[in-house]
Amino acid sequence: MIITRIMALPSKVKYSIAGMFIFPCFARLVLHGTGHEHAWYRYLIPLFVGASAGFLTGLMKDRWSALREKLQFLVQEKTKDLSREVMRRGRAEGKLQRLNTFLLATRNINQLIVRERDREKLIQGACECLAGARNFQQIWIVLSDERGGVVSFAGAGMKGDVALMEKAVGNGDSLYCIRSAMENPGVTLVNEPSERCKSCPMQARGACGKAIAVRIEYKGKTYGVMTASGPESIIEDEEELSLFCELASDLGFALYGIEAEEKERAIRQALQESEERFRAFIGATTFEGIILNREGVIADINDQFAKMYGYEREELIGMKALDTIAPESRDYVRKMIQERHEEPYEAVALRKDGSTFPIEVHARTINYRGKTVRAAAIRDMTERKLVEESLKQEEEKFRVLVEKAPFGISLVRKDGRYTYVNPKFVETFGYRLEDIPTGRDWFEKAFPDEGYRKKVVSTWLNDLKRFEIGQVRQQTFDVTCSDGSQKKILFRSVTLAGGHQFIIYEDITEKENLERQYQHAQKMEAVGTLAGGIAHDFNNLLQAILGYTQILLLDREEKDAAYARLKEIEKSARRASELTQQILTFSRKVESVRRPMDLNEEVRQVVKLLKRTIPKMIEIELFFEKDLGIINADPAQVEQIIMNIAVNARDAMPEGGKLLIETENIVLDEEYCKTHLGASPGKYALLRISDTGSGMDKETLEHIFEPFFTTKDIGRGTGLGLAMVYGIVKEHGGYIMCYSEPGTGTEFKVYFPVIEQEEPFRMGDDRDGGPDSIPGGTEVVLLVDDEQSILDTAKEMLGRFGYRVITAGSGEDAIHTVKRAVTGDKDTPFPDIVILDLSMPGMGGHACLERLLEMHPDMKIVIASGYSVNGAANNTLKAGAKGFISKPYRLEEMLRKVRRILDEK
């Protein structure tokens, strides 16, 4: 029992106990007879050594056992790996053997494909090659036509049953393997033939095992089915399946080639028969024909080709075709020949003399004299290239013209899609091509108002029906741009031959504004001319009334009852005269005295008067430009401008408001003047007068400067205020604009030209003072006027104060009168002074003055006119006149003027 328990202990413990017994006994034997055998260490040291040795021995035994077990495990695992490798290599060798068998069959079949051109022999040979591959027992191929009918059948390895299968297939029996392969792409595997192939005669006889079937096809065309069968699993490896399918594909390629060759053989005879006709064609064609053989050598040409290249026909035969091509095109042409390119292409040809020219090549592969060659038709492209270059230049010109055109252009297809818009179109409307892909999009964006859009579309469609192709249609519509602004556009559209629409868009907004301004300016000029003419004639009538009234007043005393009545007549005549002065101011035919003037200072003085005349609930605000430019103006007339506009503003603000008067230095440029008729480029002092009143509508705004036009109640205005303002501004060479809308107030802008000179030309003041008595004299006065009533009244007025008056009814009469006086006619005295009317029919006052001064340079001549001294009268004064008298004549003024000039030395 003790020994059993000891043996169960670990080796290290067992060997330690054994050492404790063995080593002491061994030590005693060694020390026997030495006298040390009974020493104390006789037991202790061997006991310790024995225990240590036993422990080490047991430890080594345990380590050795563990190592031996590990070595045994490794040997067993290696043995298993070697077994698996042997099995894998066995399977690989089997697979390799099968693949080699397949590859051998594939090689044999491919050799058969290369040499065999008969369809029946090809598929039969393929079956025989495959019959010995791997463990196939049967192999057969069925070819069908496009309708699915059987065309050919071949089989091998069927032990005499080929005829049985051929009969079954020929009778149309539905075999599962063939049907499945025809219906489904890829490989069909039949692993349970007893269930799937009950109708197969081979299965009924037990001669068919598992089977594989695959379609024979090429370029999308199915030629038939190839099927193989065997007693075991027929094919499971992917590589074998791939090889089997590849064999079927190779057969499809071969059948495609045989089919192509059959077609080629069918047409070869026809080609051979047409060779002579082709040869005749080559000789007669307008193309410069060339025939090449497979080596790229010229085999035949026609006469046109030789002539084109500058060779004799015999020189070209046998020459390399690429030698007729310029070096820069040879690589390209060589590539086209090698690729048998059949689409037309262009190249550069080389003549015999070394010159080059462009050609177009049309090449085909044909059969010529039993050989396959390349036939090419060559066309000289020199003229065509010149035409193309010319067209290209014209297209470029057209493109530049369209791109740089000052008006919008678009091209619209027949189906209504926009295909092109030029930059000016985008600039004009803000719409890009992507914004208006169709006509519907254009109409919706350009004409957002539905009612107006319907009108535009209706007009457009009616024009399309009425006008033929090539005829220009023209319409004007208001177009809404992308930013919401509106422009008036003149449309010019043409229907092209293909049904497309070519449309030109001209922005005539500014043009219409200018035309409207021009018409308004013409109207104002015509009204001014009419008003001036009427005022002139009216002045003549007033002259008689006022002149006789003044004469009658000379004969009356103030206490006389008729004196007061005559004064009223004179007062009314003077008021009528003032009215004519207002009309003449509008027509710019009044006298004005201009001087360099600070507009800011003049406005300050007028505002002092305004504050006393307009209601206090109207607030006046002033904004002055510092260093405002100096203008040359009549202060009294500038005051009339400000007062008239301010009074109108007062009437527009019955409940109160704000009146703003501003000045500003401004420069009008060419662009502004192009769109504002009457304005001239230059520096101006701007007078801006605006109010917060009721404003005016567009129709009223168009008539505000016309004389006698007023929106005020009867008796509250004559309608001459703004007409007079207009006349004063125009007489000063300025420009006036008015902006107003109902409910937003009104703004007037008056532009006065800025002057550079210090002192403008100024007439002396004829209204000089004198003694209370009216001066008279005894000199001879020649009075020239075309109105008899004026002659009569003026003669009597001057005669009453001692002057001797002779009259002339025209300039011509005045010349004759002076001539008679010069020749010594005793009845015609020489005049000391001439009072000459400036406006007379026939010889006018200016021409008469020049003739009189030619006759007598020292003659004293005074001109008389109801028009402005700064107009035509100013030129006459510069021509030699001594003074100016305004009409209608005022007795005192006329007498003082005559006396002063007569007294001058």
Secondary structure, DSSP 8 states (H G I E B T S, - for coil): -HHHHHHHS-HHHHHHHHHHHHHHHHHHHHHTTTT-TTSTHHHHHHHHHHHHHHHHHHHHHHHHHHHHHHHHHHHHHHHHHHHHHHHHHHHHHHHHHHHHHHHHHHHHHHHHHHH---HHHHHHHHHHHHHTSTT-SEEEEEEE-TTS-EEEEEEESSTT-HHHHHHHHHTT---HHHHHHHHSSSEEEES-HHHH-TT-HHHHTT---EEEEEEEEETTEEEEEEEEEESS-----HHHHHHHHHHHHHHHHHHHHHHHHHHHHHHHHHHHHTHHHHHHHHHH-SSEEEEE-TTSBEEEE-HHHHHHHT--HHHHTTSBGGGGB-HHHHHHHHHHHHTT--S-EEEEEE-TTS-EEEEEEEEEEEEETTEEEEEEEEEE-HHHHHHHHHHHHHHHHHHHHHHH-SSEEEEE-TTSBEEEE-HHHHHHH---GGG-SBHHHHHHHH--SHHHHHHHHHHHHHHHHHS-TT-EEEEEEEEE-TTS-EEEEEEEEEE-TTS-EEEEEEE-HHHHHHHHHHHHHHHHHHHHHHHHHHHHHHHHHHHHHHHHHHHHHHT--TTSHHHHHHHHHHHHHHHHHHHHHHHHHHTT-S----EEE-HHHHHHHHHHHHHHHS-TTEEEEEE--TT---EEE-HHHHHHHHHHHHHHHHHH-TT-EEEEEEEEEEEE-HHHHHHSTT--SEEEEEEEEEE-S----HHHHTTTTSTT---S-TTS--S-HHHHHHHHHHHTT-EEEEEEETTTEEEEEEEEEB--SSS------------SS------EEEEE-S-HHHHHHHHHHHHTTT-EEEEESSHHHHHHHHHHHHTT-TTS---SEEEEES--SSS-HHHHHHHHHHH-TT--EEEEESS-TTTHHHHHHHTT--EEEESS--HHHHHHHHHHHHH--
